[in-house]
Amino acid sequence: MIERFAPIEPYRSGMLDVGDGQLMYWEESGNPEGLPVLVLHGGPGSGTTPGGRRNWDPARYRIIQLDQRNCGRSTPSASDPTTDLALNTTHYLIADIESLRQFLRVDRWVLWGGSWGVTLALAYAQKHPERVVAMILISVTMTRRSDVHWLYHETGRYLPEQWQRFRDGVPEAEREGDLVAAYNRLLNESDDLGVRREAAQRWCDWEDAALSLEPGWKPSERFQDEDFRLQFARIVSHYFHHGAWLEEGQLLREIDRLRGIPAVLIHGQHDLGSPVDVPWLLAQSWPEAELHIVKEAGHSGSEKSGQLILQAAEKFSQLS
């Protein structure tokens, strides 16, 4: 069994000015002369974590992490209700990644994406395929409007009591309509901070519930922090209400842009929020993609999922 690498601290970090008053936090760890890997966190709006450094051999990899706009240590923070999210879209994030690549003088890098980070990695790679060495994609998402509807409407059929509480968090007149649109209004348009915080609580309760049937599930510790809840729920609802600013099916339709880029896709069979047909469809159209369905895992992964990540990182460390 391959062991995860020991915790390490960044050797360099900073705040990159990407324009319009947006400062993006970034950090590097591992070997400054190693193969660059960019770790793209999920959410959107979760922020990066120290654990993201531990899948990479620090002697071989130059590990680069960032906090996407308005979350984590990037500023202004969405936890401040006065922060306008109009300048936070998928296309801005792709431009931020390119700005960071140029700032750090990286020519090409491996991309790691988890959950929402998969959607962002795919969108970036399709825009800039010449900058991508390989991809490792975990808990695969494409953030199609149909996928968003599944997670916030249809998944409730498995968890009717929890979903009813989620649905009841919006005004009665909106409960038979688009719940994501309704929550986006509460979280990003209400003038009442109490309304926003209540909506953030209900949103995060549902996010937790959607994972609750997975083996070994525990409630998210980060959701105990009301500022994190507001940051997270504001950004997620903003992105999902707008279909991530991607045309429906765009990432699948434009998969040929990734021809020649090797990839490993790792997905839990019991991922309720992102059903297994999502990575399967990608793999069917992407010959270079190696798909692993982990039967005992859900969206949060498992020990087997972790082993597959480490194996892929070991394999790709030989590339340049």
N, C-alpha and C positions, 0 to 999 in steps of 0.2 A: 504493500500500500504506500502510495506517495503521500508524504506529509506536507501540509501547508508550510510556507516559509515563516520564520520567526517575525514578530512585529518589528517594524523599523520606522524611523522618523525621517521626514523629508530633509534633504540636504540643501534645498532651496525652495522658496515660495515667494509669492508676491500678488499684487493687485494690478491687473492689466486694464488700462483705460480703453474700452472698445467703443467709446463715443456716446453722445446723448446723455451724459451723466452716469453711464453704466460702468461699474468697476467689477471685473471678474477675478475671483480668487483662483489661483493655480498653485500647484506644488509639484516638486520632482523628488523621487527617491530612487534607491538602487544605484546602478552604475552610470555615471554621466556619459560614458563612451559606449554604453550598451545599445541594444536594439530598442528604439522607442516604442512604447505601448501607451495608448490613450485609453483611460478607463472612464466610461460614460455611465453616470449613475441614472437611476430610475426616477419614477414619480409620474410625470415631471414635477420637480420641486423638492425631491428628497434631500439633495445635497450629497456630497461625497463622504466616505467614512474611512477610517484608518484600515479597516479590514480589506479594502480594495487593493492594498499593497501586497497582500500576502499570497497571491496566486502566482507571483512572478519571481524567478530566480534573481535576486538582487545583484548577482555577479554578472548576469547576462543582459538584464533588461534595464532600460531607463524608463522608470514608471512615472507617467504624467497623469495627474488628476486635476479636475476643475469643478467648481460649483457653477452650475448653469445659472442664467440670469435670475436675479431676485431671490435666490435661495442660498442656504448655507452661509458662507462668509462673503458672498458677493453682495454688492450694494447697488441701489437701495433694496432693502428686504421687503418681500411681500408680507411679512409679519406686521409691517406698518400699514394700516388700512389706507393711508393716504398715497401709497405707492401705486402709480398708474402702470398697468401691465400692457399697455398698448404697444410698447417696444419689445415685448417678449413673445416671439413667434419662432417656429421651427427655422425659418429662413435667417432670422437674426442669430440663432444658436449656431447654425452652420457657418455663418460669417465669423462668429466669435471663435469657433474652432480653428478656422483658417488664420485668423489674426494671431492666435496663440501659437500655431505651428510656425508661422513666419517669425514671430518674436523669439521663439526658442530655437530657431534655425534647424528645424526638423525637415528633412526631405520627404521621408516616407515613414509610416508607422503602422503597427498592428492596432486594430480597434477591438476593444472589449466593450460590449454593451449588455446591460441587464434590464429586462422589462421595457419600460419606456426608452431606456438607453439603446435598445435594439432598433427601435423605430428611428431614433436620431442617428445611430451609426449607419443604418441603411440609407437614409436620406443624404447624409454627408458623403458616403462612399459613391452613391450614384451621381452626385454633383462633382466629386473630385476623385474618380477612381485611380488616377495616376499617383495619388498620395497614399494609397492603402496597400500594405504588404499582405495582410491576412486579417481574418475577422473571427472572433469567438463571441457567439451570441447566446445568451442565457435567458430562459423564460421569454420566448420570442413573441413580440408584438409587432403589428403593423399600423395600429391606431386608425383603422378604417372606421367610418361612422357606424357601420354594422357591428364592428367589434365593441365600440363604446356602448351601443344600445344593448348588446348582449350582457355586458358587465353590469350595467346599472338598471336593467329592466328584466331580462330573461333569467339571469342567474338567481334572481329572487325566488324563482320557483323551487329552488333547492333549499332556500332559507326564508320561508314566508314570513315568519315572525320578525326577523331582523330587517327584512326588506320593507315590511309594512312600516316599521319605525322610521326607516330612511325616507320612504314616500311621504309619511306624515310630517316630515320636516319642512315641506313646502306648503304654500297656501292651498287651501282645499280646492280652489278653482283650477289649480295647475296639476293636480295629482293624477289626472288621466292623460296628461300630455308628456312632453319631453322633460324628464326629471333633471337631466344634466343642464339643460337651458335654465330651468327654474333655480337650481342651486347656483349657477353662474350669476344670475341676477342678485340673489341673496348675498353671495360672497363678494361680488365685485361692483355692485351698483348701489347697495343699501347705504343710507347715511347713518344707520344705527349700528354702532360697534357691537352691541349686545346681540343683534340679529345675525351679524356676521359670525360672531364666535359660536352661537348656537348652531348655525348652519355648518360651521367647520367641525364641531363636535359630531354632529349626525353624519356628515360625510365620512369622517375618519372611522366612526363606529362601523359604517358599512364596509369600508376598505378592510378593516380587521375581520369582520364577519365573513367576507368573501374568501378569506384564507382559512377560516376556522375548521373546515373539514379535513385539512391536510394533516398527515402524520406529524406528531410532535409540535403542533401549533401552539404558540403562546402569544398573548396580546402584545402589540407593539409598545415598547417602552417609550419611543419617541412621541407617540400619540398622547402621552400623559402631559406633555408640555403644550399649553394653550397657544403660545406663539408659534411653535412648530406646526400645530394643527392648522392655524390660520394661513401660514405661509404655504403649506402643502395643499390644502383644499382650494385656496384661491388659484394657485397655478394649475393644478390638475383640471379643475372645472373650466378654467379659461382655455386650456389646450383642447380638452375633449369636446367642449361646446363648438369649437371651430374646426373639428376634424383634423387637428394638428396642422392646419393650413396646407394640407395635401389633398390632391384630387382623390376621389374614392378609387381604391385599387392601384394607385400610382406606383407604389413600391414594388408590387408584383408585376405590373405591366412593364416597368422599366428595368427588370432584373437583368436583362442582357448587358446593361452597363457594367455589371460586376463580373462579366466573363473573364476568366483568368485569375481571379482573386480567390485563393483557397479559404474555406470557412468551415467552422465546426458549429453546429446548432445543437443546443442541449435544452431539452424541454421535458417537464414532468407530465406523465400521463394523466395525473389527477389535477391538472391546472384548470380550475373551474372558471376563472376569469378570462383566461386566454386559451381556448380549446386547442387540442393538439393538431387540428387541421391547419392552423396558422403556419407553424413551421413546416408542416408536410407540404403545403402548397408552394412555399418558397423553395424547398428542396427539389420538388418535381421540376421546377423551371431553372434551377441553378446547379448544373452538373458538378461544379467544384465544391458544393456544400455537402458536408458529411453530417447527416442527421442522427442524433441519439435521442431516443424516447426512453425516459427513465420511469419504469413502471411504478415504482413506489413513491415517486415524488410529485409535488404540486408546484405552485408558482414559486414557493420559497426554496425549492431545491431539496437535496438530500446529500448524504455522505457520498453516494454514487455520483451525483451531479458534480460535487466538488472534485472527485477524482478525475472525472472527464475534463473539467476545466484545467486541472494541473497537467494532465496528459497533453492537451492541446497546446498549452503554453510551452511545455517542453519541446513539442514537435516544431512549433513555429519559431522557437528561439534559434533554430539553425538557419533561418531565412535572413535575407538582408535586402 
